[in-house]
Amino acid sequence: NGPFPTELFGKEAEKLREKGKEYGATTGRARRVGWLDIPMLKTSSLLNGFNGIHLTKLDVLSGLEEIKICVSYSDKSGKELSHFPLDFQLQDFFPKYVSLRGFEALSEEEWRETAKKGKKGGLCALPKNAGSYVEKIISLLKVPVVSVSIGPEREETIWLK
C-alpha cells in the first residue's frame, strides 16, 4: 500500500503482470506493476547507500513498442521535482517520463543464447534497444548496474561488474 507514483492499471498492467508472472507465491494475489521510478531509486540510494543495482526481468519488457522511465514529478502548477520528497501527498504530483523505443520479443531459447553471449560481451549481447534502456538507467541513476537478468534461471543473468 506504499507510494507507487508510476503504478500501471488496466490492460497495460495486466499485460506486464501476466508476462512477468507477478502474483503472490502463497496467496496468488496480483502484484502491483509500473514503470521504473528514477527519483524514488535515487532517494533510496541516498538513504541506504547502495553502490550498485541488479536489474531483473528485462525480458518482460520485450515486445513493447515503448518503455517509459520516470525522471521527475510535477505538481498541478507545473513545478518540477527531480527527487522523491518524503513529505508530499502523492495525489498532488504527477510522474514525468522519458520514452524509449521498445525492443523485439525474443523466445526463451533466444534469451538463453543472449545470456550466454552476455558472459563475454556484457550489454552488447542484448538487443540494441534493451542495451540502450540499461545505459539510460545508468546515466540517470548515477549508480552502476551490476547485473541484468533476462529470465528466471541463474544462468540467465548477465553480470556486468
NORHU-V820462 format. One record per residue. N is the residue number from 1. RES is the residue in one letter. PHI is phi in degrees with one decimal (NA if undefined). OMEGA is omega as a letter, one per 40 degrees, with the letter a starting at -180 (999 if undefined). NEAR is the number of other C-alpha atoms within 12 Angstrom. Layout:
# NORHU-V820462
[[N:RES:PHI:OMEGA:NEAR] [N:RES:PHI:OMEGA:NEAR]]
This chain:
# NORHU-V820462
[[1:N:NA:a:7] [2:G:-76.0:a:10] [3:P:-62.6:i:19] [4:F:-151.0:a:26] [5:P:-59.4:a:34] [6:T:-100.1:a:30] [7:E:-59.0:i:27] [8:L:-100.8:i:21] [9:F:-133.4:i:19] [10:G:72.4:a:13] [11:K:-62.9:a:11] [12:E:-62.1:i:20] [13:A:-66.1:a:24] [14:E:-59.7:a:21] [15:K:-60.5:i:22] [16:L:-66.4:a:31] [17:R:-62.3:i:27] [18:E:-65.0:a:18] [19:K:-63.3:a:22] [20:G:-89.4:a:26] [21:K:53.1:a:23] [22:E:-89.3:i:22] [23:Y:-134.5:i:18] [24:G:-58.5:a:13] [25:A:-65.5:a:10] [26:T:-91.1:a:7] [27:T:-90.8:a:9] [28:G:75.5:a:11] [29:R:-67.4:i:12] [30:A:-64.5:i:20] [31:R:-85.2:i:22] [32:R:-76.8:i:27] [33:V:-132.2:i:29] [34:G:-176.0:a:28] [35:W:-75.3:i:31] [36:L:-62.5:a:35] [37:D:-115.1:a:33] [38:I:-64.6:i:35] [39:P:-58.4:i:34] [40:M:-67.9:i:30] [41:L:-66.1:i:33] [42:K:-62.0:i:31] [43:T:-63.4:i:22] [44:S:-61.8:i:22] [45:S:-62.9:i:21] [46:L:-64.5:a:18] [47:L:-72.2:a:13] [48:N:-104.7:i:11] [49:G:68.7:i:13] [50:F:-76.0:a:19] [51:N:-119.5:i:20] [52:G:-176.6:i:25] [53:I:-128.3:i:26] [54:H:-111.6:i:24] [55:L:-87.5:a:30] [56:T:-115.3:i:25] [57:K:60.2:i:26] [58:L:-57.8:a:40] [59:D:-62.1:a:37] [60:V:-65.7:a:33] [61:L:-81.9:a:40] [62:S:-65.7:i:33] [63:G:89.1:i:22] [64:L:-81.3:i:24] [65:E:-71.8:a:16] [66:E:-139.3:i:21] [67:I:-124.4:a:31] [68:K:-107.4:i:27] [69:I:-131.3:i:33] [70:C:-75.0:a:35] [71:V:-112.9:i:32] [72:S:-167.3:i:32] [73:Y:-127.9:i:33] [74:S:-133.0:i:26] [75:D:-95.4:a:19] [76:K:-62.0:i:14] [77:S:-85.3:a:11] [78:G:98.0:i:14] [79:K:-61.8:a:15] [80:E:-104.3:i:20] [81:L:-121.0:i:24] [82:S:-99.6:i:26] [83:H:-125.5:a:28] [84:F:-95.4:a:32] [85:P:-70.6:a:21] [86:L:-85.4:a:15] [87:D:-121.3:a:10] [88:F:-97.4:i:17] [89:Q:-86.8:a:16] [90:L:-58.2:a:21] [91:Q:-66.9:a:15] [92:D:-93.2:a:17] [93:F:-128.1:a:27] [94:F:-129.0:i:28] [95:P:-67.7:i:36] [96:K:-109.8:a:27] [97:Y:-117.0:i:23] [98:V:-105.4:i:22] [99:S:-110.5:i:20] [100:L:-118.2:i:25] [101:R:-67.1:i:23] [102:G:-71.8:i:26] [103:F:-132.9:a:25] [104:E:-62.5:i:23] [105:A:-76.6:i:23] [106:L:-110.8:i:23] [107:S:-74.1:i:16] [108:E:-57.7:i:18] [109:E:-63.4:i:15] [110:E:-64.7:i:21] [111:W:-65.8:i:33] [112:R:-61.8:i:26] [113:E:-63.7:i:24] [114:T:-61.6:i:34] [115:A:-62.7:i:35] [116:K:-61.7:i:25] [117:K:-65.0:a:22] [118:G:-66.3:i:27] [119:K:-64.0:i:24] [120:K:-104.7:a:17] [121:G:-103.4:i:17] [122:G:57.7:a:27] [123:L:-63.4:i:34] [124:C:-62.0:a:22] [125:A:-75.1:a:28] [126:L:-73.7:i:38] [127:P:-53.7:a:31] [128:K:-49.4:a:19] [129:N:-71.0:i:28] [130:A:-68.5:i:39] [131:G:-63.1:i:31] [132:S:-63.4:i:22] [133:Y:-62.0:i:32] [134:V:-63.2:i:40] [135:E:-62.9:i:25] [136:K:-64.5:i:27] [137:I:-60.6:i:33] [138:I:-59.9:a:26] [139:S:-67.8:i:16] [140:L:-77.7:a:26] [141:L:-81.9:a:32] [142:K:63.4:i:22] [143:V:-132.8:a:26] [144:P:-67.2:i:24] [145:V:-88.7:a:30] [146:V:-84.2:i:22] [147:S:-152.9:i:28] [148:V:-132.1:i:40] [149:S:-96.3:a:36] [150:I:-125.3:i:41] [151:G:173.6:a:31] [152:P:-78.2:a:20] [153:E:-87.7:i:16] [154:R:-56.0:a:16] [155:E:-74.0:i:21] [156:E:-101.2:i:29] [157:T:-116.3:i:34] [158:I:-101.1:i:38] [159:W:-89.9:a:29] [160:L:-105.3:a:25] [161:K:-124.4:999:17]]
